[in-house]
Amino acid sequence: MGDLDLIKRFKIDDGFFGRYERLVRENVLPYQEKALNDMIEGAEKSHCIENFRMAAQMLKEGRCDGEFYGMVFQDSDIAKWLEGAAYSLLMYPDAELEKRCDEVIELIGSAQHEDGYLNTYFTVKEPDKRWTNLCEAHELYCAGHMIEAAVAYAECTGKKRLLEIMCRMADHIYERFITEGAEGFSGHPEIELALMRLYRCTGDERYKGLALHFIDVRGADREYYVKEREKCCWTVWGNNPWDTEYNQCHAPVREQTKAVGHAVRAVYLYTGMADAALESGDGSLAAACRRLWDNITGCRMYVTGAIGSAYEGEAFTEDYHLPNDSAYGETCAAIGLIFFAGKMLRLEHDAKYADVMERALYNCVLAGMELDGTKFFYVNPLEALPGISGKARSHPHTLPVRPKWFTCACCPPNVARLLPSVGEYAWTLEENTVYSNLFIGGKLDLGDKLGGSIIMQSGLPYDGRVRYTFESSLGAMNMRLAVRMPDWSENTVINKNGAPAVYEVSGGYAYIEGPFSDSDAVDVEFDMTVKRVYANVDVSDDSNKVALQRGPLVYCAEGADNDGEVLSLSIASDGAVRVGEYAPDELCGVRKLYAEGFKTVKNNGLYSYIRPKKISCEITLIPYYAWANRGLNQMRVWLPEI
């Protein structure tokens, strides 16, 4: 969901993320297209495309052959896939893919009511109940995702058919909630951020006003969903309307101080709030975003950038409650955190937002997809134990291997739309300052205003050397280059044309003054020393444990590298950690870490009065994003340190 201008301007040419861009085009999008058409043998059925066919038939004939199948928000899966396809088509034109997308869009249009309403669940299954259960029924959520797809497809391909469809739906929503004054707001935020995108695409002030309306009314009547339930007397899955924190309506948004409830809903809401604050200049809304950001990243975020600790409600719990083996850490929530970070970076240029964006992207989001792009995690635990994970009644959600698809398949197409739009997050432009947020190799076209392009060569995430060169069409580019100083790089060296660069640091960015010409080069060498990460003492699961991080990558120990099991392993507190050579043929290219440590010899029985013996060993660790690609394995991020 991006600043499409930046996505258009930035052409990725990167050893690491270049592989993911190609993977999305060659594997991910085709695989997901088959899944949405129920063509993956042995996978959960989607029925998403078929739901639209049935809805179209229902509108045309007053009947349909079949029954709606899937979640109440099933429409959103095809919306996210279309958005991902749009970004891919921008980078890699593909006439056949575009033709199939156009056909899907025509099908979507044929499922739209005359008044603009569009939702297959209510068209096929509950035609008399639309707009009666905002708490659970996700009509506004589905509309939001389809609006995002419409904006992306129009701006990436120039084709506006889906945009026209979704403008009609947005007009229908405006008519209901503004013109007619209907009460309510979405149980699952998404419409807010989508309407802000639609406003910027079309320039229609009504859409910005509608987004602000939904933000402003949330929590104004804390009992709205209770009243709605009493009035409509039907439920999708029995949500408790009194649980106002679950839906982030426990207080008006400007009064909220902690991230609570369903984690994905929360960060989608905060993204919309930050975007609205940016466009409207609303200082109180911006202040609320800062408070909520600080609570997430200071008290409720895993070291991998995952958020949402609880299986029950896919939700935040309490400050410092971050269990590892039962962590929820939904892939969608990490993606939503990246969205939130991107908007906060535009509110204020502080590297702390890009630090978290990078952490969530390289670790939790990438871990959510198999290296070949055909299997996915919904949940991203920091510890996996075959026999318990995915099997014990307390751990049904923490699967130790990635499934082919899900009944609730929100995460796979979310990954498919994020990865090809990563250019949005790599750079921020403001007047004559170019902010380098993520170090992804490629060429950024700065247009006529700044008169040229920046070319970045990056060795990350495994090599800390980054080089910026310049192509000027005006002889010299009158600009400032702001390079993020990552929190993981203790000693960053910046040179310009072979000599120490002159720069000042503000907000975690090194500002290097121009002008820059074709003969200039800025070289940055980040400190890639392995870091030992220690959690706050209030995080009980991580007491006396350590995690290892090198550059942006968090590492984990997996049984495949450590004689089949990791529970007996401890890292030596004063031991060395060795960085392995880059292995291009292993796990699609990784550097392993080798830590001096100990292995505890098992005693017989459940308990013993005999102190277990420890023998010295070398512990092998791999990047967390690459785990669960070699069959069923134990895995741990946090290891005891002795």
N, C-alpha and C positions, 0 to 999 in steps of 0.2 A: 504494500500500500504505500506508494511512494510519491516523492517529488519527481514526477515523470520527466521534467526538464533535465534533472540530473541524471536520471537513468538513460535518457537519450544522449546526453553529452559524454558519458563515461563509457568507454569501451574497454572491457576487462581483457588483460593479457597477463595472466598470472598463473604460476605453476600450480598453486594450491586451489584457489577458487576458480581458476579456469577449468579445472577438471569438473567441479561441481556445476558450472554453467553448461558444459557439454553433457554432463550426466542428466540434468533436467531435460534437456532437449531430446537426447537419444534414448533415455530409459524411463525417467520419472513420469513425464507427461504421457508417453504412449501406454505405460503400465497403468497409470491412474485412469486414463480414458477407457481402457478395457475393464477396470474395476467398476467404473460408473455405469458401464453397460453390462455388468454381471458376466464377464467373460474370463474371469480368473478362476481356474479350477482349484477347488479346495479352499477358496477364500470366502469370507462373509459376503453375503449378497448386499449390493448397494441399492439397486432398483431406482436410482436417482433419475436417470434418463427416462425410464419407463413411467415414473410418476408424472413427468411432464407430458408424455404422450397421452396418458390417461386423462390428465386435466384438460388437454386440448380437445380430446374426444368428448369429454363431459360438456364443455362449452358449446361444441358444435352439434352434438346429438342428444344432450340431456342424459346421457348414460355413458358408461365406460366398461371395457372388458378387463376386469381385474380389480384389485383392491390396493389402496395406498400401502406402501411398505417402507419401513424405516423410521427414523427419528422424526419428531415434529419439525425439526430444522434441516431435513434432508436436502432441501433445495440449496442450502449454502455450500454444499460440497462441490456442485457443478460451478457455482459462482467463483469459488476460489481457484478451481482448475482453470476456468476461462481467464482469470486474471493472470495466473502463472503463464498460460499459453500466450497471452498478449505480450508480456515482457520478453518471452523467448522469441516470438516472432519479430520483435523489434531488433534483437541481436542477430537472429538467424532466420531470415525470411524462408518460409516453407509454404508453398502454394497449397499442398495437400492438407497440411494441418490447418491452415487458414480457412480452407473450404469446409472442413469438418466443423470448425468453430462457428462459421457462418450458419451452417445447417442447424447446429445446436441453438444458436441465437434465434433463428426463425421458429424453432420448436418452442422456445421460451415465450416468444411473442404470441404464438398461437394459444398459449395457456393463460393469456392475460384477459381479464374481464373488460367490458366496455368502459367501466368507470376507472380503469387503471389498476385495479387490485390484482396482485399476483402472488399466489401461494398455493402450491399443489396440495398440501395437507388439507386445507380448508375447501379447496375446489372439489377434491375427490372424496374426502372422508367426512368433513364437518361443514358443509356449505352454509348452514344456518347459524354457525357459532363464531364467525370471524369477528375479530376485535373485542371479544368478550372475556378473554383470559390473557391479558398482557403479561401477567406474572410468569406463566409457563409456556405459552404457545409460540413464542419466538417469531411472530410475524415481522416485527420491526428489525429483529436481528437478521433474518433472511433477506429482507429488503436492503439492509445495510451492506451485506456482502455482495449482493447483486449490483448495487449502485457502484461499489468499488470496482467490480469487474467491468461495468459499463464505462466508467471513466478511463480505466486502463486500456480497454480495447479501442475506444475512440481515439485516444491520444497516441497509441502505439501503431495502429493500423490506418487511422483516418476514417474508419467506418463507424457510423453513428447510429446504426439500427438499435443496438442494445441500449445506448444512451437515451434514445428517444423512448424506448420501452420504460426505462427506469425513471426518466423524468415524469412520465405519466403516473407511475407509481408514487413518486415523491409528491407530485401535485395532489394525488388522492390522499396521501397522508396529511399534507398541509391542510387540505379542505376539511378533513375530519378533526384534526387536533387544534388548528388555529381558527379557521373560518367558522366551523360549527362549535368549537370550544369543548370538544370531548376531553374528559379527564384521562390521566394515565401517562405511563412511560414504560419503556421496555424492561422486562425482567432481566434480559441479557443485553447489556449495552453493546453497541456496534453502530447503530443508526447515527449516533452523534458524530463520530469521526467520519463516517461515510458522507453525511450531509455536508460536512466541511469540505471534503474533496469535491463533491458535486458543485458546491458554491464556487470554488476556485476554477473549476472546469467551465462552468456556464456563465459565471458572473451574476447569477440570479440571487439577489439578496434574500429572497424568501427562504432559500435553503439554509443559509447561515442563521437566519432568525429561527427557523424550525429546530436546528441543532441546539441553539442557545435555550430555546423553550424546553426541550427535553432535559437539558442539564439543569436548568433552574427549578423545574417542578419536582425533580427527584428528591425525595426526602422531605418535601414541604408538608405533605400529608403522610405521616409514617404508617398510617393504618389503611392506606389506599388499597393494598392487595387484600387485606382482610375484608374490606367492604366489597371489593370485586368478587371474592370467593362467595360471599353471602348472596350476592346478586346473581352470579352466573351458575352457581351450584354444579359445576363440573370441573374435572381436573385431568391433567395429562399424566402426571406421575406422582401426585400427592405431595407437592412441596408445601411446607408449612408457611402460610402467609404471614404469620407472626414473627418469623425469623427475618427481621428487616436487615440485619447485617449481611445475610447471605446474598441479598440483591443490592447491597450498598445504598439502601434507602432509609437507614436508621437515623439520618440527619441530613439536612441540606448539604450539598457537596462542599460548600465553602466552610462548613463547620466540621467536616470530617478530619480526623487527626491520625487514624491508623488504618492500614490496609486490612480489610476484613472481608469475609465471605468468599464466594467463588473466585478463584484467582484470575481466571481469564476474563470474567465479567469486569473485575476490578480494573485491570490494566487497560482494557478496551475503553472503559469509562474515563480513566485518567488521561488516556491519549486524546480523547475527544475534548476533555476539559483543557488540556494544555494547548491544543490547537485553537480552541475558541478563545482562550486567554491571549494567545499570540495575535489573532486577527482582531480582537475587540479591544485589546489593551486593558483588560479587566485585571487589576492588581490583586484583588481578593481571590480571584480564581487561580491566578498564578501562584499565590502564596499557599493555597491549599494543595496545589500540585507539588510544591517543594516539600511540604510537610509529609505528604503521602509517600513521595519518593524516598525521603530520608528514613521513614519507618520501614519501608520494604528493604532497602539496601543496607540499613544499619542494624536491623533486628530480624528480618524474615526472609532472607535470601540465602540459598545454598552457595557453596563455593564455586559450583558449576554454573551459576546464574539461573538455576531453577528456582521457581517459586511455587508455593502451595504445598503445605506439609501434609495435609490430611486427605485420605481416601474418601471419608465421609464429606460429601459436598464439594470435593475437588478444591479444597479451600485453604486459606490462611488459617492459622490457629492462634497461637500467642507468641509474643516476643521470645526469641531464642529457642522456640520449640522446633527443632530441625532434625527429626529422626532420619537416619540414613537408609535402613533396610525397608522401611514402610513409607518412604518419601513418595509423594505424588508427582510433583515436578512435571506437570503436563507440558508437552512440547508446545502447545498453543500458548500456554502462559508465558514461556520464555520468549516466544515470538512477540506476544503482546507487550512484554517488558522492553523489547527492542523498539517497538513502535513508540512507546511512552518515552524512552530515552531519546529517540530521534526528535520528538517534539520539544522536549526539554532543552535539547541542544540549540534549538532555534529561539527558545525563550531567553536563554543565557548561555554564553560560550564558556562552559566549564567542563574540563576534561573528565570529571567524575561520571558524567552521563555516558560519554563514549567508552570509558573504562568498563562500565557495566554492560553496555551494548556489545562490546567485544567479547566479554566473558560469556554472556548468554549465547552469542552466535557460535563461537568456536567450540563450545563445550556442550551445553544442553541441546541446542537446536540441531547441530550436526549429529549428535548421538541419537536423535530421534529418527534417523533414517539409516538403513543398512548401507554399507559402502557401495553396493551395486544399485541402489535406488529403488529396490523392489519390495522392501519390507520396512516396517515402521514401528516405533515405540510411541504409545500414547503417554506412558508413565516412564519417568527417568530416575530410578532410584540410585543412590550412591553406594549401595551394597546389595549384592544378589547372591542368594544361596539356593541352588537347585535342591528341590525337596521341600523347601519352605516358600521361597519366592514363587508366587503364582499358584501355590497349593494350599498353604495354611490358611485357615479362615480369616486370620488377621492380615494376610498378604495376597488376596486374590488379584490385586491390581498390578503388583510388581513382577511382571513377566520377565524371565531371564533370557528369552529370545524374542525377536521381533516377529509379530504375525504378518500375514500377507495383506490383511485389511481388517477393518473393524465395523461392527454394526454402527457404532458412533464414530464416524471416520473424519472428524473435524481436523485432526492433526496432519495427515498426509498431504492434502491439498494446500494446507497452510504453509508447509515447508516448500511445496512446489511454487508458491507465489512469492515467498520471501527470497529464496536464493537468487533467482534471476533479477531481483530488484535491489540487490545489495548495494548497487551504486548510489542509491539514495542516501545510504548511511555512511558511505566512505568519505563523502565530502559535504561541506556546507559553504555556501557562498554568501557573502554580505558586503555589498558595495565593492570596495577594491581589496577585500581580504578573502583569501581562500583558505579554509580550514581543512586540514588533512586529519580526519577522524580515525579511519581504519586504513591499514597499510596493505592495500590490495593493488597489485600491479595493473597498470593500464594507462590509457590516455584520456585526459579530461579536456574537452574543448571549452574554452572560456568565452568564445564568441568575440564579436566585434568590440564590445565595451572594453575588455581587457586586452584584446588583440593577440590571441594566440592560444596555445595549449600547454598543459603540464603533462609530462610523461613520468610515471612512477615505475621504477623497478624495485620489486620487493622480494626478499627471501623468506619472509614470515609465512607460516608460524615457526619454522625450524631454524632459520638463519636471521639474525637481527639486523642485517644491512639493508638499508633503503636508500635509493637515489632518486632525486628529482632533477629532471632536465626540462628545458623550455624550448618551445617553438614559437617564435614571435613573428607576427605578420606586420608589425609596425616598427620593427627594429629593436624595440624594448617594451617589456610589459610592465606598466606602472601599477604594481600590486604588492601586497604583503602576503607572505606564505606563513601560515600558522600551523606548526607541527605539534600534534599531541605528544606530551611527555607521559607515557604510560606509567601507571602506578607500579607495575612489575619491573620497570627498568630503573635501577638505583643510580646507575652512572651512564647517562646518555651523552654521546659525543656528536656534535654537529659541526661539520666543516662546509665551507663554501669555497669552491675552486681550489681545494687542497689545503686551505688554511682555516684555523678556527673561525667559525662564523660569529658575527656580532648579532646578538638577539637579546630580547628581554622576555621573561616568563611571566605570564598572567593567566590565572585560571587554569593552570596545567598545560598551557600551550606556549611554545617557543615562537615568538613573532620575529620573523626575518624580513627586514625591509628590502624592497626592490629598488630600482627596477631590475628586471631579469631579462637577459638576452639569450640568444641561441648558444652562446659560448659558456653560459653559466651552468653550474651543477651544484646542488646541495646534497651532501652525503650525510646520512644519519646512521649511527651505529648504536643500536639498543643493547643494553646489558642483558644477556641471555643466561646469566647465572641461575642455576636451579634455586628456587625459593622454597623454604619450609614454611608452610602456612599453618597457623595455629588459630583455633576458634576462640571466641569469647568464653570465659570460664562458665558462663551461664548456659552454654550449649551443652547439655549433659551428655549427648551421644558422642561428642568429640573430646570429652575429658581425657587428658593425657595421650592424645592422638595427634598425628601430624598428617598433612596432605602435601604432596609435592607438585610444584608448578614451575614450568619453564616457558618464558615468554607468556603468551596468552593461554597456553594449554595447561589444563589440570590433568594430572596423571592418575592412573589406577593400577592396582595389581590384579591380574587375572590368572585363574588356575592354569590356563594353557601354557603359561610361561614359568609356572612355579610348582611343578610336580603335582598339578591337579587341585591344589587347595591353597587358600590364602588366609584362613582364619588363624593359623598358627604363626603368622609372620609378624615381626616387630622390627621397626627401623632403629638402628643404633643412633643414640642422640649425638654422639661425637663421630659418627661414621661418615665416610665419603659417599658422595653420589656422583656416579660417572655417567656422562652423556655418550650414548652409542653413536655409531656412524649412521648416516642417513641410509635407510634400506628401501630403495624405490620399489622393490618387488614384494614387499611385505605390507599387508593392510593398506594397499594403494599408496605406500610411501610414508614411513614414519621414522622418527628417532626414538629409540627406547631409552629409558633410564635404568641404571643399575645401582641399587643402594645397598650399602653394607648393613646387615641386620642379623636377626636371629630367627630360628625356627623352634617352636616349642614342641617337644616330643609328647605325644598323647599318653596319658595314664589310662589304665584300665578302669572301667566303671564310670558312673556319672559324676561322682565326687571322690576325692581322695585326700588322705592326710599327708601324702608325699608331695613335696614341691616338684613340679614338672621340670625336666631338664631342658635347657636351651642350648642349641648348637649354632655356631656361626654359619651364616649363609649369605648369598647375594640375592637380593630381591629384584626381579625384573618388573618394570612398570611400562605401560603403554598409554598414549593419550586417551582420555576418557571417551572422546567422540568415537574411537575405533573399537570399543568393547562390544562383546556379543556378536562378533563376526566370524567366530571359529567354533561354533557349536555351543553346547551347554557348558557353562563355566561358573565357578565362583568368581566374584569380583568385589573389590573394596577400594574406595577412594581414601578414606581415613584409616590409617594404620597406627597401632600403639607405638609409642616412642619410648625406648628404655636405654 
